[in-house]
Amino acid sequence: MKSKRENIAEYILYLWQIEDYLRAFPEQANDNAELDEILRMMHEEGVMAQGHIQLAQIALGEMEDLHDELLSTEAPYRAVIQHIEPALNMFKAKTDRPSMSDVEACLTLLYQVMMLRLQKKEISEATQVTVQDATQLLRFLSKTYYDDSNMTETER
């Protein structure tokens, strides 16, 4: 399984992808302990039709907490958010959850574009620019999360 500490954004996207895969092919979990465990969680948590398991939701919450912290302490991070916010707001308005957080919107955008690419569908130039900005934001968050989680106890 992808490591949350190594790259939390990739970890969340991986879990979302596995959830979708298991929704489509639940029988594939039988020969794989990791898939079987995620399928079990999906059943227990009632997310077989839609939604995300607690592992993904907790990781997303950790990213959102870090996002909020960085907004209050890091001017360069605020500048990235201010730059991407209009595009994110337009994206969120087109979804069934326009009140989702900016972090969730970035992840959802990347996931949806990944699905479109797998289907060999065209991605508009404006969407590609927004994806680059979202990727930059998620990369910054993931690196900060990695750095924070690798600090020794004496550094904290």
Residue pairs with C-beta under 8 A, 6 or more apart in sequence:
1 14
1 34
2 10
2 11
2 14
3 11
4 11
4 59
5 145
5 146
5 149
5 150
6 146
7 142
7 146
8 59
8 62
8 63
8 141
8 142
8 145
8 146
9 63
9 107
9 110
9 138
9 139
9 141
9 142
10 142
11 59
12 56
12 59
12 60
12 63
12 107
13 107
13 110
13 111
13 114
15 38
15 52
15 53
15 55
15 56
15 59
16 52
16 56
16 107
16 111
17 111
17 114
18 35
18 38
19 38
19 42
19 47
19 52
19 53
19 56
21 28
22 28
22 29
22 35
22 38
22 39
22 42
23 42
23 48
23 49
26 39
28 35
29 35
29 36
29 38
29 39
30 36
38 53
41 53
41 54
41 55
42 48
42 53
45 51
45 53
45 54
47 53
52 60
60 103
60 104
60 107
62 145
63 103
63 141
63 145
64 101
64 103
64 104
66 141
66 144
66 145
66 148
67 101
67 102
67 103
67 141
70 77
70 78
70 140
70 141
70 144
71 77
71 78
71 81
77 140
80 133
80 136
80 137
80 140
81 102
81 137
83 133
84 102
84 106
84 130
84 133
84 134
84 137
85 102
87 126
87 129
87 130
87 133
88 102
88 105
88 106
88 109
88 130
88 134
91 105
91 108
91 109
91 130
92 98
92 99
92 100
92 105
95 105
95 108
100 108
102 137
103 138
103 141
105 134
106 134
106 137
106 138
107 138
109 127
109 130
109 131
109 134
110 131
110 134
110 135
110 138
113 123
113 127
113 131
116 122
116 123
117 123
123 131
